Amino acid sequence: MPLVQAGPVKLDYDEAGSGDDIAVLVHGASSSHRQWATVQRHLAEAGVHSYAISMRGAGASDRGASEADYAPASYARDLAAAVDILGLRRFTLVGHSLGTLVSRYYVRDHAERVRALALIAGPDPSRPGLTPEQRATRAARPTASRPGDSAPPEAWTQQHMGLDDAQRAALWRDILNNPPERARGQESPWPGLEGCAVQIPVHTLVMLGDADDVVPPADPLRGYLELAPERRHLHVFTGVGHFPPAQIPDRTAGVLVRFMRAHAKPA
């Protein structure tokens, strides 16, 4: 995979398709850009030029020196540097899970670069820090990885069946190689996003699966209601879990393409 110099770090990314309809894809907390592989193929077939970028500590991207390097606000600064070097002047920004927070920070600081925004299965930006009991519950969920796991949980595999065997295996290796500082640095709270939702100046699509066992569906639904009514859009996948880009990539890409055609037309 190619690397892009994003300020002090090099970030792993994948590019697919061509043309003026551009989408930048940001993965979730323990994932990497590989989660978007099939979505990118479907987007390319629809004429969308996409870039999926691995944040610090993910995939082959450089690792950070401290937990603070892994905060979503830090990722957003890396993302800003990366899209500048890649020469992406205007694009649709798509974030999944923790990537929705990265996307929110980016739009907060660089709204003029974003044609439209899509937020998939995102946590509540105002969520306080997790209690020890909440951390234990999260670690015990069926889709969670654990130190020393050599094979993914069956629930995780089932929610990534939209990737081929090689892509799914490579993504799982990326997850196993996560530096421990990454998980700690990404944890809430996420300061600086308070009250920002209603100020997002572009059309914003909120997507979620109603069978999400990682982020309660109430979180993205609450985020949807906080957006300006005239610019907010909602799509709920029935019977789908936390990973629509990897579980149902064809349907995820289809929703994104229709949204982009309607609300992110090239200038």
C-alpha positions as CSV (number, residue, x, y, z in Angstrom):
1,M,0.0,0.0,0.0
2,P,1.2,3.6,-0.6
3,L,2.1,6.0,2.2
4,V,1.4,9.7,2.5
5,Q,3.4,12.0,4.6
6,A,1.0,13.7,7.0
7,G,3.0,16.2,9.0
8,P,5.4,14.2,11.2
9,V,4.0,10.8,10.3
10,K,3.4,8.6,7.2
11,L,-0.1,7.2,6.9
12,D,-1.1,4.0,5.0
13,Y,-3.9,4.5,2.5
14,D,-5.6,2.9,-0.5
15,E,-7.0,4.7,-3.5
16,A,-9.7,3.4,-5.9
17,G,-11.5,4.8,-8.9
18,S,-11.1,8.2,-10.6
19,G,-13.0,11.3,-11.4
20,D,-14.2,14.5,-9.6
21,D,-16.6,12.8,-7.2
22,I,-14.2,12.2,-4.3
23,A,-14.8,10.5,-1.0
24,V,-12.4,10.2,1.9
25,L,-13.0,7.3,4.2
26,V,-12.0,7.2,7.9
27,H,-12.1,3.9,9.8
28,G,-13.1,3.0,13.4
29,A,-11.3,2.5,16.7
30,S,-9.4,-0.8,16.2
31,S,-9.7,-1.0,12.5
32,S,-7.6,0.2,9.5
33,H,-8.3,1.4,6.0
34,R,-8.8,-2.3,4.9
35,Q,-12.3,-2.3,6.3
36,W,-13.3,-0.1,3.3
37,A,-11.8,-2.4,0.6
38,T,-15.1,-3.7,-0.8
39,V,-16.9,-0.4,-0.4
40,Q,-14.2,1.3,-2.4
41,R,-14.6,-1.3,-5.3
42,H,-18.4,-0.5,-5.4
43,L,-17.8,3.2,-5.2
44,A,-15.3,3.0,-8.1
45,E,-17.8,1.1,-10.2
46,A,-20.3,4.0,-9.6
47,G,-17.7,6.6,-10.7
48,V,-16.6,7.7,-7.2
49,H,-12.9,8.3,-6.6
50,S,-12.1,7.3,-3.0
51,Y,-9.2,7.4,-0.5
52,A,-9.3,5.2,2.6
53,I,-6.7,6.3,5.1
54,S,-5.3,4.5,8.1
55,M,-4.8,6.7,11.2
56,R,-1.7,6.5,13.4
57,G,-1.1,3.0,14.7
58,A,-3.4,1.4,12.1
59,G,-2.2,-0.8,9.3
60,A,1.2,0.3,8.1
61,S,0.8,3.8,9.4
62,D,3.5,5.2,11.7
63,R,2.8,4.8,15.4
64,G,2.6,7.7,17.9
65,A,4.9,8.3,20.8
66,S,2.2,9.0,23.4
67,E,-1.4,8.2,24.1
68,A,-2.3,11.8,23.1
69,D,-1.2,11.0,19.5
70,Y,-4.2,8.7,19.3
71,A,-6.9,11.1,20.3
72,P,-9.5,11.7,17.6
73,A,-8.5,15.4,17.5
74,S,-4.9,14.3,16.7
75,Y,-6.2,12.0,14.0
76,A,-8.1,14.9,12.5
77,R,-4.9,17.0,12.3
78,D,-3.2,14.1,10.6
79,L,-6.1,13.8,8.2
80,A,-5.9,17.5,7.3
81,A,-2.2,17.1,6.5
82,A,-2.8,14.0,4.5
83,V,-5.6,15.4,2.2
84,D,-3.4,18.5,1.6
85,I,-0.5,16.4,0.4
86,L,-2.9,14.2,-1.7
87,G,-4.2,17.4,-3.3
88,L,-7.8,16.8,-2.3
89,R,-9.4,20.2,-2.4
90,R,-13.1,19.3,-2.0
91,F,-14.6,15.9,-1.1
92,T,-17.3,14.0,0.8
93,L,-16.0,12.9,4.2
94,V,-17.2,9.5,5.5
95,G,-16.4,8.3,9.0
96,H,-17.2,5.0,10.7
97,S,-17.5,4.6,14.5
98,L,-14.6,6.5,16.1
99,G,-13.9,7.8,12.6
100,T,-17.2,9.9,12.9
101,L,-15.5,11.8,15.7
102,V,-12.4,12.4,13.6
103,S,-14.7,13.6,10.8
104,R,-16.5,15.9,13.2
105,Y,-13.2,17.5,14.3
106,Y,-12.1,17.9,10.7
107,V,-15.4,19.5,9.6
108,R,-15.2,21.8,12.7
109,D,-11.9,23.2,11.5
110,H,-12.0,22.7,7.7
111,A,-15.7,23.0,6.7
112,E,-14.8,24.7,3.4
113,R,-13.1,21.5,2.2
114,V,-16.1,19.2,2.8
115,R,-18.9,18.9,0.2
116,A,-21.0,16.5,2.4
117,L,-20.5,14.4,5.5
118,A,-21.5,10.8,6.3
119,L,-21.4,9.4,9.8
120,I,-21.7,5.6,10.2
121,A,-22.4,4.0,13.7
122,G,-20.9,6.9,15.6
123,P,-20.7,7.2,19.4
124,D,-22.2,10.2,21.2
125,P,-19.5,13.0,21.0
126,S,-20.6,14.2,24.5
127,R,-20.1,10.8,26.1
128,P,-18.2,11.1,29.4
129,G,-15.2,8.9,30.2
130,L,-16.0,5.2,30.6
131,T,-16.3,3.7,34.1
132,P,-14.4,0.5,35.0
133,E,-17.7,-1.4,34.7
134,Q,-18.3,0.0,31.2
135,R,-14.8,-1.0,30.1
136,A,-15.4,-4.5,31.3
137,T,-18.7,-4.7,29.5
138,R,-17.1,-3.5,26.3
139,A,-14.2,-6.0,26.5
140,A,-16.7,-8.8,27.0
141,R,-18.9,-8.1,23.9
142,P,-18.8,-10.9,21.3
143,T,-17.1,-8.8,18.6
144,A,-14.3,-7.5,20.9
145,S,-10.7,-8.7,20.3
146,R,-8.5,-9.6,23.2
147,P,-4.7,-9.8,23.7
148,G,-3.4,-13.0,22.4
149,D,-6.3,-13.8,20.1
150,S,-5.0,-15.6,17.1
151,A,-8.4,-15.9,15.4
152,P,-11.3,-13.4,15.3
153,P,-14.5,-14.0,17.3
154,E,-17.2,-15.6,15.2
155,A,-19.4,-12.5,15.7
156,W,-16.7,-10.3,14.3
157,T,-16.2,-12.6,11.3
158,Q,-19.9,-12.6,10.5
159,Q,-20.0,-8.8,10.5
160,H,-17.0,-8.7,8.1
161,M,-18.3,-11.2,5.5
162,G,-18.5,-8.4,2.9
163,L,-14.7,-8.6,2.7
164,D,-13.0,-11.4,0.9
165,D,-10.9,-14.0,2.8
166,A,-7.6,-12.2,2.2
167,Q,-8.9,-8.8,3.1
168,R,-10.6,-10.0,6.2
169,A,-7.4,-11.8,7.3
170,A,-5.3,-8.8,6.7
171,L,-7.7,-6.5,8.6
172,W,-7.6,-8.9,11.6
173,R,-3.7,-8.8,11.5
174,D,-4.0,-5.1,11.6
175,I,-6.2,-5.2,14.7
176,L,-3.9,-7.7,16.5
177,N,-1.0,-5.3,15.8
178,N,-2.7,-2.3,17.4
179,P,-0.4,-0.6,19.9
180,P,-1.9,-0.6,23.4
181,E,-1.6,3.2,23.6
182,R,-4.0,3.5,20.7
183,A,-7.0,2.1,22.6
184,R,-6.3,4.2,25.7
185,G,-5.7,7.4,23.7
186,Q,-8.9,7.2,21.8
187,E,-11.1,6.9,24.9
188,S,-13.7,9.6,25.8
189,P,-14.1,12.3,26.7
190,W,-13.6,14.1,23.4
191,P,-13.4,17.8,24.2
192,G,-14.1,20.5,21.6
193,L,-17.2,19.0,19.9
194,E,-19.7,20.4,22.3
195,G,-22.5,22.1,20.4
196,C,-20.8,21.7,17.0
197,A,-23.4,19.4,15.4
198,V,-26.0,22.1,14.7
199,Q,-23.2,24.2,13.2
200,I,-22.1,21.6,10.6
201,P,-22.8,23.6,7.4
202,V,-23.1,20.7,4.9
203,H,-25.6,18.0,4.3
204,T,-24.9,15.2,6.8
205,L,-26.0,11.6,6.5
206,V,-26.2,9.4,9.6
207,M,-26.2,5.7,9.0
208,L,-26.5,2.8,11.5
209,G,-27.4,-0.8,11.9
210,D,-30.3,-1.5,14.4
211,A,-28.5,-4.6,15.6
212,D,-25.3,-2.7,16.7
213,D,-23.7,-4.4,19.7
214,V,-20.8,-1.9,20.0
215,V,-22.4,1.6,19.8
216,P,-26.0,1.7,21.0
217,P,-28.2,2.8,18.1
218,A,-29.5,5.5,20.4
219,D,-26.1,7.3,20.1
220,P,-26.1,8.0,16.3
221,L,-29.8,8.6,16.5
222,R,-29.2,11.3,19.1
223,G,-26.5,12.7,16.9
224,Y,-28.9,12.9,14.0
225,L,-31.4,14.9,16.0
226,E,-28.7,17.4,17.0
227,L,-28.0,18.2,13.4
228,A,-29.7,21.1,11.6
229,P,-33.1,19.8,10.4
230,E,-32.7,21.2,6.9
231,R,-29.3,19.4,6.4
232,R,-29.7,16.1,8.1
233,H,-30.5,12.7,6.6
234,L,-30.9,9.2,8.2
235,H,-30.5,5.6,7.0
236,V,-31.1,2.6,9.2
237,F,-30.1,-0.9,8.1
238,T,-32.4,-3.5,9.6
239,G,-30.6,-6.6,11.2
240,V,-27.1,-5.1,10.6
241,G,-24.5,-4.7,13.3
242,H,-21.8,-2.2,14.0
243,F,-19.8,-2.7,10.8
244,P,-22.0,-1.9,7.7
245,P,-18.9,-1.1,5.5
246,A,-17.6,-4.6,6.1
247,Q,-20.9,-6.5,6.6
248,I,-23.0,-5.1,3.7
249,P,-20.5,-3.0,1.6
250,D,-22.7,-3.1,-1.5
251,R,-25.6,-1.6,0.3
252,T,-23.4,0.9,2.2
253,A,-21.8,2.1,-1.0
254,G,-25.2,2.4,-2.7
255,V,-26.5,4.6,0.1
256,L,-23.4,6.7,-0.1
257,V,-23.5,7.1,-3.8
258,R,-27.2,8.2,-3.8
259,F,-26.4,10.7,-1.0
260,M,-23.4,12.1,-2.9
261,R,-25.4,12.4,-6.1
262,A,-28.1,14.4,-4.3
263,H,-26.0,16.5,-1.9
264,A,-22.3,16.5,-2.9
265,K,-22.2,17.6,-6.5
266,P,-18.7,18.7,-7.7
267,A,-18.3,22.5,-7.9
